[in-house]
Structure formats: structure tokens, C-alpha cells
Amino acid sequence: MATVTRRGDRIRPPYLPGRRTALVFTGTGAHGAYHAGVLRAVQEAGVKVDVVAGHGIGAATATLAAIDGGARLWDRGGLWSAPKVAPAYSWSWPLRWAGWLALALGVVLVAPAVVMLLGAIVYGIGFGLEMLGSSLGSAIVGQYSAWVSGAFAGPNLPTTIPRLALFILLAIVVLLLTGFVRARRDGARTRRTRGPGWGWYLLTGPLDTRPMREAVASSVWELIRGAASAEMPGRIALSRRYAEVLTENLGQPGFRELMIAATDLDARRDQVAALLREPHREGFLAPHPDRERNAEVLDIAGSGRDLTFDLVSAALTPGFVADPHPVVFPPDSYWRGETHRLCDRPGAAGRLLTELDAAGVVQLIVVSAVSPVLSPHRLQAPRLDLRSRLGESLVATEAAALHDALDAARPRFDAVYLIAPEHNPVGPFDLGGTYDESSDREHTIDDLLRQGYEDAYRQFIEPVVGASGEQLGAAVEPEP
């Protein structure tokens, strides 16, 4: 079986354009910019893709790519332009504002100590000037002593600092209470909760995924509404419209079959939504003797057409660091109108590859922005901020899961190709870019998009598609 890696392995067998091929995107957050670069190169090279699939941020890439909307990912002003994605995956607003207020409170409380420390510096300067025989030293010390005496006298610092500290502390309490009330109200709209501790409402989902969900939905709506000026509808109406557009145009240039996945925390299994052609659609929905298929698959062209963007929103929600996305299943579905909590799972790539195998795919092109360390002496200083540490955990989990998924997939497919960077300093939550020690410069989202474009040509299009074309041409030459 064939596998293309960053080390340039030999290609056996070659990529065959006429065979059923899937383009799979896996990753979280900022890594979607790498997906966009790869998709742009694949489309420019004319590589025929029958199915686009993804989980995490890859679900958003696949959703747009399925309806010929890839340009919405990389165009200027598109999804991965800085203003749209900069607020994504930031701290939730109660924690963010409470953090700033806590910093202000700390500054107020240490103000007296700062005044005393500054006094020590001033007295040192005055003493030095006196040693040099200058009368300026005693003047500076005298003026500072008078200012300190006035600052600590009467209603000045002794009264102002406690009052200001109390005001900031009350503001923090009011802010956290407001966040608690809103979180509890939103939770009451979906599911009942139980357990002590009001603070858990604020701490269970510290990262805010709403900006990314809204940016993806807006990009899709701008594409399917065309020249109309209608406002973006709700998730259900948008899902229905999307399903109609994809169903009506499937088979046309630029339109592809779709498969996305998210993890159901309540059912403790993955939910896979797909819109496939026949006979693959029938096989996807067919019952399995060892599992209840109706409990874990959704037909976007049928009963699951109202839940497409709920699945996309769930895929955009990383587990553990954000509140799961509530999905209300239809009353006539297997789950009988229940509301389940869904999120992304870093190891969901393996499930997608299994479903694609059952859907008749024989060639896989897997795209991941994770760059595993392949040799020693490549360690970098770990970052201490909490979001970066959360991102490192997700990246490590994804890299290990993808490695296992590819190993398991190779015997089942005719060819498996991997496009991934040799080095990528941008973590899942580095939407504003990050400093790269290796190149001693800032590595931005635009750099990551460009890197995906170049890697696609260097790792797949030139060595695989180009070489395959030469081999196919040589194979049909008549013998002398």
C-alpha cells in the first residue's frame, strides 16, 4: 500500500484520477488555515476529489469545500482573514474581564509598596548627589518626603486605596454573578444540571467558541445566498438550505460529497453526518449487525438535514476547554427529541477513515497541520500560558491518534497520502500568530495558509500527481 510522507517515500501504486478519492481534514482552531492552503493547491492542480470529510476545524473546511466554497477560506476578507478569526477561542467574557479587573486590583493593592520602593530609590539618588557635593540631592529628597507625607495623610492613600480596592472587588463579584446567571439560564434552556458549586458554570467552558461558529456560518450563508441580501437565518433554516444546495448540485463541477464527525458525550459515541451519492448512501445508512446505525449516523439529504450546522458547531467545539454544543434531535429520530451534548474528539480521524472505507473510497488524502518531532535536538522552550498548554495537549493527542488511524487504514485502502508540515509553531488557539524560535520571527495565520499551499505541491501534487501522470502516460504507449 502507498503512503506519502514528508520524507519522500516511493509511490506504489501511483495516484489514479479515476478512482474514488477522499480529502480528509483533521485539526483544531488555527490549523484550519493550513487546510485552506492545501485545498487551494489541490483545486488549482485539478485533482479530482469525490468526498471531502473532516472533524474539528476540518469540518468547517469540508463544509465549504463541498459546495465549491473553498475560495471563501483563503480569499482576502474570507474566513481566515485576521479580523474574523482573531477573537475565536479566546477566554469567555466573564473570565476575561474578571482577569483584567483582578490585575487592576493587584496594582491598587501594591501601590503603597511601590511608593515606598520609589522612596528608597529617591533617597539613594539624593545620597549620591550629596556625596558629590551637590545641593540638588537634599532638594529632591525633601520634595519627595513632603509628597509622601501628604499622600499618606488624611483622606488620601489610606482612604482612597481601600475604597478603590473594594469597588474593583465588587465589580469582579458582579461580573462573575452575571456570567453565572447567563450560563445557568443558557443551560436551563437545553438540559438540567446537577451538582454543587456555582463557580463550575464559569469554569467548565473557559474558551469561547461562538466567534468561530458565527464566522463559519456567515461564510456559508454568503456563498449560498448568492446576490440576495437576505439576513442569515437560524441554524435549522441554514442547514436545510445548505442540504438543498448540495443535493441539487451534487455531480456539478466544484460540488462534492460530504462527511463530518463529532462526539456525543451523552451517547458516548461519535455522530457522523454525510451526504453521499447512491449506492454509497445506502451502504452508509445500512444496518450493521454489531451496532445501532440509527444512533450514530445522520443523512444530510434526509432526516438529518436540519442538524448539519449543529454537527459543524459541535465539531468546532474542542473537548474539555469549551462548553459542549447542545444538539436537539428530531422527535422521529432514534433519540426521540432528546438534547445531547456534542464536541470534537482529537481521535475522530480514525472513525472518519472507517466510514470512508465503507463509503467506497479507495484513495485517501489526509491533511493535518500537526508536525510530529521526527528527530532529536528539535525541542523548543514550552510556553507557560494556559491556552498554549491546552493547545499542546490537543496537538499531542491528535498526532498520536492520527498516526494510529493511518496505520490501521493502510491495509484497507489502495493508497493513503499524508500532507503535513515538517515544522509548525502555530498552536490550535494561536489565532493571532505566535513567535517561532526556529526562524526568530512571528509566524502568522497567513504564513500557515501559505505553508499549506506549498506543502501540498511539494509533498503531493508534484511527486505524486505529476509522477502518476507520467507513469499512466507511459503505460498506454503502444509497444514498438
ABEGO torsion letter per residue (X at the ends): XBBBBAAGBBBOBBBBAABBBBBBBBEBEAAAAAAAAAAAAAAAAGBBBABBBBBEAAAAAAAAAAAGAAAAAABBGBAABAAAAAABGBBBAAAAAAAAAAAAAAAAAAAAAAAAAAAAAAAAAAAAAAAAGBAAAAAAAAAAAAAAAAAABEABAAAAAAAAAAAAAAAAAAAAAAAAAAAAAAAAAABBBBEBGAAAAAAABABBAAAAAAAAAAAAAAAAAEABABBBBBAAAAAAAAAAAAAAABGBBGBBBBBBBBBBAAAGBBBBBBBBBOAAAAAAABBBAABBAAAABBBAABAAAAAAAAAAAAAABBBGABBBBBBBBBAABAAGGBBBBBBBBAAAAAAAAAAAAAAGBABBBBBBABBBBABBGABBBBBABAAAAAAAAAAAAAAAAAAAAAAAAAAABABBBBBBBABBABBAABAAEBBBAAAGBBBBAAAAAAAAAAAAAAAAAAAAAAAAAAAAAAAABBBX
